[in-house]
Each structure stands twice: as C-alpha cells, then as structure tokens.
Amino acid sequence: MCKAAQASGARKRISPLSFRRAMATHLLRNHAYLRHIQAILGHAQITSTELYTHLVLEDLKEVILRSHPHGRRK
C-alpha cells in the first residue's frame, strides 16, 4: 500500500492502478467523453478504457432521466 493510503487510514488495498481507475470513473461520472478519458489514460483501444470505468445504477438512472424524453416529464 502506498504511503498516502496508509496515512489516510484506508483499510482497503490501494495501488496506482486504483487511482487510475478512480480517476477514469470520476471523469465519466462527471460527463467527460469516453474518448477523452481514453486519451488521458493513453489507451490505444477504447475497450481498455471501458474496463477502467465503473458505472453504478445511479449513473444509469441519471442518463435516462436526462436523455430520454419520458424521463424529463414532471
């Protein structure tokens, strides 16, 4: 575990890869384009970037509410 993770009191194993994945997921959740995230991470294939990002059910609900015409109805 890295020193910063130990200093934070994290109980879970944290590695540089964990930080990359967290950054990619945060960017995606904040509406960054997947292609831009791919460039930031330096991936040759978009499928590699897709593996780095983690979506949760709340993210998918937000997309439907924001993008689908019936989701916008009040």
C-alpha positions, 0 to 999 in steps of 0.5 A: 500500500502506498504511503498516502493510503496508509496515512489516510487510514484506508483499510482497503488495498490501494495501488496506482492502478486504483487511482487510475481507475478512480480517476477514469470513473470520476471523469465519466461520472462527471460527463467527460467523453469516453474518448477523452478519458481514453486519451488521458489514460493513453489507451490505444483501444477504447475497450481498455478504457471501458474496463477502467470505468465503473458505472453504478445504477445511479449513473444509469438512472441519471442518463435516462432521466436526462436523455430520454424524453419520458424521463424529463416529464414532471 
